[in-house]
Amino acid sequence: MADILFLRGAPAFSVFRLQGLQQRIQAVMPDARIVCAEYWHFVRLNQDLSDHERRQLAALLEERPAEATEKGKLFLVTPRIGTISPWSSKATDIAWNCGLQAIERIERGIAFRIEGVAEAQRAAVGALLHDRMIEAVLTDFGQTAELFRHF
């Protein structure tokens, strides 16, 4: 078994930083508007969590309820495929120290929802959202399974 949990986290940026990013995007695409930018945690399990363990994980990662309707195109910025981020190493160690042995690894990404972007403009917007040396931009949460693939 190798399930992956998706846990919605806190907003990724302050209002000030989000406004700066919005201005950089609008310099390239005037109609584009950032709807939200929030952390998402991807947790690979090697066995099922008990209810207590699931609540403990939710508290540890400060999980917020996922919203049913999301507006805008998804730009999911994650660590590059094939790498393990320093954040992941530390978060996974903390979970293990809390007794959450069912967790294989925790990784984190930023989910941007942006309106007013045509499919042909996706690459240009993605380039403004990430550092291509250490990050990747995914278009779907299902692609996060690649983060946990062993090379």
C-alpha positions in Angstrom: 0.0 0.0 0.0 1.2 3.5 -0.8 -1.5 6.0 -0.4 -1.0 9.7 -0.7 -2.9 12.2 1.5 -3.5 15.8 0.3 -3.8 18.3 3.2 -4.5 21.9 2.6 -2.3 24.2 4.7 -2.0 27.9 5.4 -1.8 30.8 2.9 1.7 30.7 1.4 2.4 34.4 1.2 1.7 37.6 3.0 -0.7 40.1 1.3 2.3 42.3 0.4 4.3 39.4 -1.2 1.2 38.2 -3.1 0.7 41.8 -4.5 4.2 41.9 -5.8 3.8 38.5 -7.5 0.5 39.7 -8.9 2.2 42.8 -10.4 5.0 40.7 -12.0 2.4 38.3 -13.6 0.2 41.2 -14.8 3.2 42.8 -16.5 3.3 39.8 -18.8 -0.5 39.0 -18.8 -2.7 42.0 -17.8 -5.8 39.9 -17.4 -4.3 37.4 -15.1 -5.4 37.4 -11.4 -4.1 35.3 -8.5 -7.1 33.8 -6.8 -5.1 32.1 -4.1 -1.7 30.7 -3.2 -1.7 28.2 -0.3 0.5 25.4 1.0 -0.5 21.8 0.3 1.1 18.9 2.1 1.5 15.6 0.3 1.9 12.7 2.7 2.9 9.3 1.4 1.8 6.5 3.8 3.1 2.9 4.0 0.0 1.8 6.0 -3.3 3.2 7.1 -3.5 5.9 9.8 -5.7 5.4 12.8 -8.2 8.1 13.5 -6.0 9.4 16.3 -2.9 9.4 14.0 -4.9 11.3 11.3 -6.0 14.0 13.8 -2.4 14.2 15.1 -1.1 14.7 11.5 -3.7 17.3 10.8 -2.7 19.2 13.9 1.0 18.9 13.1 0.6 20.3 9.6 -2.2 22.8 10.6 -4.6 21.4 8.1 -7.5 23.5 6.9 -10.6 22.2 5.2 -10.4 22.0 1.5 -12.8 24.2 -0.5 -15.3 22.5 -2.8 -15.1 24.9 -5.7 -11.7 26.3 -6.8 -11.6 29.0 -9.4 -8.8 29.5 -11.9 -6.1 27.3 -13.4 -4.0 25.2 -11.0 -0.3 25.9 -10.9 1.2 23.5 -8.3 4.7 24.4 -7.5 6.6 21.5 -5.9 10.2 20.4 -5.3 11.7 19.1 -8.5 10.8 15.5 -9.3 13.5 13.1 -8.1 14.6 15.4 -5.2 13.8 15.4 -1.5 13.5 18.9 -0.2 15.2 19.9 3.1 11.7 20.8 4.3 10.5 17.3 3.6 13.4 15.7 5.5 12.7 17.8 8.6 8.9 17.4 8.5 9.2 13.7 8.0 11.6 13.4 11.0 9.2 15.4 13.2 6.3 13.2 12.2 8.3 10.1 13.1 9.3 11.6 16.4 5.6 12.1 17.1 5.1 8.4 16.7 3.6 8.6 13.2 5.5 5.6 11.8 2.9 5.0 9.0 4.3 8.0 7.2 6.9 7.3 4.6 7.5 10.9 3.6 5.9 14.4 3.7 6.4 16.9 1.0 5.0 20.4 0.5 4.0 22.5 -2.4 2.2 25.8 -3.2 -1.0 25.6 -5.1 -1.6 28.8 -7.1 -5.1 29.3 -8.6 -4.9 31.9 -11.3 -7.7 33.3 -13.5 -7.4 34.9 -16.9 -4.6 32.6 -18.2 -5.1 30.8 -21.5 -3.6 27.4 -22.0 -1.0 28.8 -24.4 0.2 31.2 -21.6 0.6 28.5 -19.0 4.4 28.1 -19.4 5.0 31.9 -19.2 3.1 32.2 -16.0 4.6 29.1 -14.5 8.1 30.5 -15.2 7.2 33.5 -12.9 6.0 31.2 -10.1 9.0 29.0 -9.5 12.8 28.5 -9.5 13.4 26.0 -12.3 16.6 24.8 -10.6 14.9 23.4 -7.5 11.2 23.4 -8.3 8.7 22.1 -10.8 5.2 23.3 -11.8 2.5 20.6 -12.0 -1.0 20.9 -13.4 -2.7 18.3 -11.4 -2.6 16.9 -7.8 -2.4 13.4 -9.3 1.1 14.2 -10.7 2.4 14.6 -7.1 2.9 10.8 -7.0 6.0 11.4 -9.0 7.5 13.2 -6.0 7.7 9.9 -4.2 9.0 7.8 -7.0 12.4 6.2 -6.3 15.0 6.6 -9.0 
